[in-house]
Amino acid sequence: MICPNCGKEYNEKMTCCISCGSPLIPYDQEMEQLSFESMIPESAADNAGKKDADIRQNGLEYGTVKYSGYPAEDPELPEDNVPVKVYDDKKAFPQKAAVRAASFAAAAVMFVFVMLAAASFTVRLITDSKKLSEFAERLDVMNLPAAQAGISNGGYNISDDATVQEAIFVMSEGTGLTREDIKEIYENSTASDFLASQLEGYALFIRSGDIPDKLTSEKLKAVFSENIDLISSSMGKPLSGHDIDLAFSELERAEPVLEEISPSRLEAVLGEGALAALRLFSSLPVITAEWCAAAAVLIILRALNKRAEYVLAWGGGALLSGGAVILAAAFLCSMQVFFTGQDRFVRSIIKCVTDVIDPDIYRLGGILAAVGAIMILWAVTIRKTKKA
């Protein structure tokens, strides 16, 4: 027999060690235990002891329970029992909500800058010289209300709702001119060119503040004189001096109307501050700054959202919304939905303006909507790819 504690040997009749009091075991059993322990490496035994201590101290459990405090890359951990870090949902939810709210606010700011840039672009289109020339060509002056176009009754039997063409027909009674002759004379005369030049002067006044020459009855007389031969040709006989004097007297009656639409009157009605703000709003530097500000919001969205698909989704949504609003507004204006309460003169002018600028507005809205849709589809593609 042998003592497993102190190693003293005894005969087979002894059961306890007289030195330490430990129970004795057969000598052969002690040798087998020593041989088994000598086969275990010291490092493995030490690591096993450390792991047991870590499990007791940090609450690590393998298999089914959450893990914390133990590195996932530890090579000594079993492959099937990799520690998983558990996040607190109560803390993560408010953070996600805050990020979404901030992203929504940033996208709303981007939408506002897009709409401001579109509005500035529209004002600049309206005051563009080429657009004004096209407007003068498209405007059906003969179909405008005579009373608001500056043609007074003047003793003639002109109805209150008569058009310019009808009023001129009544005033030229006895000359042999028909309604069709009157319209043809206007279309072939220099009147449309004169109207375009006057509108360009007003556009330059709105853009830069340069005051154009005042529109007077004398200028209208000059235009009439330029087209006397055309009128005589349409009548089949030359205009008499009496006819010319009669036409001049009617043009002089338009002087109060011309005064109402003068640049000084326009400035008095709108105010110098409003005109200055309108010039600034439609200037190229401001339009460029508005588009750059809209694009800069993407940087803010990137800082808020670490994943690219979220940036594309928020930015694309803002552009798609802006494009849709622009397209809808252009369509409703062309249908005169917003101007049903206005008189026929105003609606005729607005209809002509929208016909001229609508192609460019539709083009702008379509580009913005297309870019926004592409960004959203791109975001969806990235998300599906990551899930796959």
C-alpha positions in Angstrom: 0.0 0.0 0.0 1.1 3.6 -0.6 0.0 7.0 0.6 -1.1 9.2 -2.4 -0.3 12.3 -0.4 3.1 11.9 1.1 4.2 8.8 -0.9 5.1 6.6 2.1 4.8 2.8 1.6 3.1 0.4 4.0 2.2 -3.2 4.1 -1.1 -4.5 2.8 -2.6 -4.6 6.3 -2.4 -0.8 6.8 -5.3 1.4 5.7 -4.2 4.9 6.7 -1.0 6.8 6.6 0.4 7.3 10.1 2.1 10.6 9.0 -0.7 12.5 7.3 -3.8 10.3 7.9 -4.6 10.0 4.2 -6.3 6.7 3.0 -3.8 4.3 1.5 -4.2 2.9 -2.0 -2.7 -0.1 -3.7 0.7 0.6 -5.1 -0.3 -0.5 -8.7 -3.3 2.1 -8.8 -0.9 4.9 -7.9 1.4 4.1 -10.8 -1.4 4.1 -13.3 -2.6 7.5 -12.2 0.9 9.0 -12.4 1.3 7.6 -15.9 -2.0 9.1 -17.1 -1.2 12.6 -15.8 2.2 12.6 -17.3 0.6 12.3 -20.8 -1.3 15.7 -20.4 0.7 18.8 -21.5 1.2 21.4 -18.8 0.0 24.2 -21.1 -3.3 22.4 -21.9 -3.9 21.8 -18.2 -3.1 25.4 -17.3 -5.4 26.7 -20.1 -8.2 24.4 -19.1 -7.9 25.8 -15.6 -7.9 29.4 -16.8 -10.9 28.7 -19.0 -12.8 27.2 -16.1 -11.9 30.3 -14.1 -13.0 32.6 -16.9 -16.3 30.8 -17.2 -17.0 31.1 -13.5 -15.9 34.8 -13.4 -17.4 36.2 -16.7 -20.4 33.9 -17.1 -19.3 32.4 -20.4 -21.4 29.5 -21.6 -21.1 27.6 -24.8 -23.7 26.2 -27.0 -27.0 27.8 -26.2 -26.4 30.8 -23.9 -25.2 34.3 -24.7 -21.4 35.0 -24.4 -19.6 38.1 -23.2 -16.1 39.1 -22.3 -14.3 36.4 -24.3 -12.6 37.3 -27.7 -14.2 35.6 -30.7 -10.9 35.2 -32.4 -9.4 33.1 -29.6 -8.0 30.0 -31.4 -8.6 27.8 -28.4 -12.4 28.2 -28.5 -14.4 25.5 -30.2 -15.5 26.4 -33.7 -19.1 25.6 -33.0 -19.2 27.8 -29.9 -18.0 31.2 -31.0 -18.9 33.9 -28.5 -21.7 36.2 -29.7 -22.0 39.8 -28.5 -25.5 40.7 -27.5 -26.7 44.3 -28.1 -29.2 46.0 -26.0 -32.3 46.7 -28.2 -33.5 49.3 -25.8 -30.5 51.5 -26.5 -30.3 50.7 -30.2 -33.9 51.7 -31.1 -33.7 55.4 -30.0 -30.4 55.8 -31.9 -31.9 54.3 -35.1 -35.0 56.5 -34.7 -32.8 59.6 -34.3 -30.8 58.7 -37.4 -34.0 58.3 -39.4 -35.5 61.5 -38.2 -32.3 63.4 -39.1 -32.1 61.7 -42.5 -35.7 62.7 -43.2 -35.0 66.3 -42.2 -31.9 66.3 -44.5 -33.9 64.9 -47.4 -36.6 67.5 -46.8 -33.9 70.3 -47.0 -32.6 68.8 -50.2 -36.2 68.8 -51.6 -36.5 72.5 -50.6 -33.3 73.4 -52.4 -34.4 71.5 -55.5 -37.7 73.4 -55.6 -35.9 76.8 -55.1 -33.5 76.0 -57.9 -36.5 75.0 -60.2 -38.3 78.3 -59.3 -35.2 80.4 -60.0 -34.7 78.5 -63.3 -38.4 79.2 -64.2 -38.0 83.0 -63.6 -34.9 83.1 -65.7 -36.6 81.2 -68.5 -39.5 83.8 -68.5 -37.0 86.6 -68.9 -34.9 84.9 -71.5 -34.7 86.9 -74.8 -35.2 83.9 -77.0 -38.2 82.8 -75.0 -39.7 86.3 -75.2 -39.3 86.3 -79.0 -41.1 82.9 -79.1 -43.8 84.3 -76.8 -44.4 87.3 -79.1 -44.8 85.0 -82.0 -47.2 82.6 -80.2 -49.3 85.3 -78.5 -52.6 85.7 -80.3 -52.9 89.4 -79.9 -56.0 89.5 -82.1 -57.9 87.2 -79.7 -57.1 89.3 -76.6 -59.9 91.3 -74.9 -60.0 94.8 -76.6 -60.8 96.7 -73.4 -57.7 95.3 -71.6 -55.5 95.7 -74.6 -55.9 99.4 -74.5 -58.6 99.8 -77.3 -61.3 102.0 -76.0 -64.9 102.3 -77.4 -64.2 105.7 -78.7 -67.8 106.2 -79.9 -67.8 103.0 -81.9 -70.4 100.3 -81.2 -67.8 97.9 -79.7 -69.2 95.3 -77.2 -67.5 95.0 -73.8 -66.3 91.4 -74.5 -65.0 92.1 -78.0 -61.6 90.9 -79.0 -58.9 93.1 -80.6 -59.7 91.7 -84.0 -63.4 92.4 -83.6 -62.8 95.9 -82.3 -60.5 96.7 -85.2 -63.1 95.3 -87.6 -65.8 97.6 -86.2 -63.4 100.6 -86.3 -62.4 99.9 -89.9 -66.0 99.6 -91.2 -66.3 100.9 -94.7 -62.7 100.1 -95.7 -63.5 96.7 -97.1 -61.3 94.9 -94.6 -62.5 91.5 -93.3 -61.7 89.9 -90.0 -59.3 87.5 -91.9 -57.6 90.5 -93.5 -57.0 92.2 -90.2 -55.4 89.0 -88.7 -53.3 88.5 -91.8 -52.1 92.1 -91.7 -51.0 91.7 -88.1 -49.2 88.4 -88.7 -47.3 89.9 -91.7 -46.5 93.2 -90.1 -43.6 94.3 -87.9 -46.0 94.4 -84.9 -44.8 91.1 -83.5 -41.1 92.1 -83.8 -41.9 95.4 -82.0 -43.7 93.5 -79.2 -40.8 91.1 -78.8 -38.3 94.0 -78.5 -40.4 95.7 -75.9 -40.7 92.5 -73.9 -36.9 92.0 -74.1 -36.5 95.5 -72.7 -38.7 94.6 -69.7 -36.9 91.4 -69.2 -33.5 93.2 -69.1 -35.1 95.6 -66.6 -36.1 92.7 -64.4 -32.7 91.0 -64.7 -30.3 93.9 -64.4 -32.3 97.0 -63.5 -31.6 98.7 -66.8 -34.7 100.9 -67.5 -35.8 100.5 -71.2 -37.1 103.3 -73.3 -40.7 104.3 -72.4 -43.4 102.8 -74.6 -45.4 105.7 -75.9 -48.2 106.2 -78.5 -45.6 107.8 -80.8 -43.8 104.5 -81.0 -47.0 102.8 -81.9 -47.6 105.4 -84.6 -44.2 104.6 -86.0 -45.0 100.9 -86.2 -48.3 101.7 -87.9 -46.5 103.9 -90.4 -44.1 101.1 -91.2 -47.0 98.9 -92.2 -49.1 101.4 -94.2 -48.1 99.8 -97.5 -49.1 96.3 -96.2 -52.5 97.7 -95.1 -53.1 99.4 -98.4 -52.2 96.3 -100.2 -54.7 94.3 -98.2 -57.4 96.9 -98.7 -56.8 97.0 -102.5 -56.4 100.8 -102.3 -54.0 103.2 -100.6 -54.9 104.6 -97.1 -56.2 108.1 -97.2 -54.9 110.8 -95.0 -58.2 110.8 -93.1 -57.8 107.1 -92.4 -54.3 107.5 -91.2 -55.2 110.4 -88.9 -58.1 108.4 -87.6 -55.8 105.5 -86.8 -53.3 107.8 -85.0 -56.1 109.3 -82.9 -57.0 105.8 -81.7 -53.4 105.0 -80.8 -53.2 108.2 -78.8 -56.2 106.9 -76.7 -53.9 104.0 -75.5 -51.6 106.4 -73.7 -53.1 105.8 -70.2 -52.8 102.0 -70.7 -49.1 102.4 -71.8 -48.5 104.4 -68.7 -49.8 101.6 -66.5 -47.4 99.1 -67.9 -44.3 101.4 -67.9 -41.2 100.2 -66.0 -41.6 103.0 -63.4 -45.2 101.9 -62.7 -44.0 98.3 -62.4 -41.3 99.3 -60.0 -43.8 101.3 -58.0 -46.2 98.4 -57.7 -43.7 95.7 -56.8 -41.2 97.9 -54.9 -37.5 98.3 -55.4 -36.8 95.7 -52.8 -39.0 93.1 -54.4 -37.4 93.7 -57.8 -33.9 93.5 -56.4 -34.8 90.2 -54.7 -36.3 88.9 -57.9 -33.1 89.8 -59.8 -31.0 88.1 -57.2 -33.2 85.0 -57.1 -33.0 84.5 -60.8 -29.3 85.2 -61.2 -26.9 82.4 -62.3 -24.8 82.4 -59.1 -27.8 81.9 -56.9 -29.2 79.1 -59.2 -25.8 77.4 -59.1 -25.6 77.8 -55.3 -29.0 76.2 -54.9 -28.1 73.1 -56.9 -24.8 72.8 -55.1 -26.6 73.1 -51.7 -29.0 70.3 -52.8 -26.0 68.1 -53.8 -24.2 68.9 -50.5 -27.1 67.3 -48.5 -25.8 64.0 -49.9 -22.7 64.5 -47.8 -24.8 65.0 -44.7 -26.8 61.9 -45.5 -23.5 60.0 -45.8 -22.4 61.2 -42.4 -25.7 60.1 -40.9 -26.0 56.8 -42.6 -22.9 54.6 -42.8 -24.5 52.3 -45.5 -24.6 53.6 -49.0 -28.0 52.2 -49.8 -29.6 54.4 -47.2 -27.9 57.5 -48.7 -29.1 56.6 -52.2 -32.6 55.9 -50.9 -33.0 59.2 -49.0 -31.4 61.3 -51.7 -33.2 59.5 -54.5 -36.5 60.0 -52.7 -35.9 63.8 -52.5 -35.0 64.1 -56.2 -37.9 61.9 -57.3 -40.4 64.0 -55.2 -39.0 67.2 -56.5 -39.3 66.0 -60.1 -42.8 64.8 -59.6 -43.9 68.1 -58.1 -42.3 70.1 -60.9 -44.0 67.9 -63.6 -47.4 68.2 -61.8 -47.1 71.9 -61.4 -46.2 72.4 -65.1 -49.1 70.2 -66.2 -51.6 72.0 -63.9 -50.4 75.5 -65.0 -50.8 74.4 -68.7 -54.3 73.4 -67.9 -54.8 76.7 -66.1 -56.1 75.0 -63.0 -54.6 77.7 -60.7 -56.0 80.6 -62.8 -59.6 79.8 -63.2 -60.6 83.0 -61.2 -58.5 85.3 -63.5 -60.0 87.2 -66.4 -59.5 86.2 -70.0 -56.6 88.6 -70.7 -54.5 87.2 -67.8 -55.3 83.6 -68.7 -54.4 84.2 -72.3 -51.0 85.6 -71.3 -50.3 82.8 -68.8 -51.3 80.2 -71.3 -48.9 81.6 -73.8 -46.1 81.8 -71.3 -46.6 78.2 -70.2 -46.7 77.0 -73.8 -43.3 78.6 -74.3 -41.5 77.4 -71.1 -43.2 74.1 -70.5 -40.8 72.0 -72.6 -37.9 73.1 -70.5 -39.8 72.7 -67.3 -40.9 69.2 -68.3 -37.4 68.3 -69.2 -36.1 69.5 -65.8 -38.7 67.6 -63.9 -38.2 64.5 -66.0 -34.4 64.5 -65.4 -34.8 64.9 -61.6 -37.5 62.2 -61.4 -35.4 59.8 -63.5 -32.2 60.4 -61.5 -34.2 59.9 -58.2 -35.7 56.7 -59.5 -32.3 55.3 -60.6 -30.8 56.1 -57.1 -33.7 54.3 -55.4 -33.3 51.2 -57.7 -29.6 51.3 -57.0 -30.2 51.2 -53.3 -32.6 48.3 -53.6 -30.1 46.4 -55.7 -27.3 46.9 -53.1 -29.6 45.7 -50.3 -30.6 42.6 -52.2 -27.0 41.8 -53.1 -26.0 42.1 -49.4 -28.8 39.8 -48.3 -27.8 37.2 -51.0 
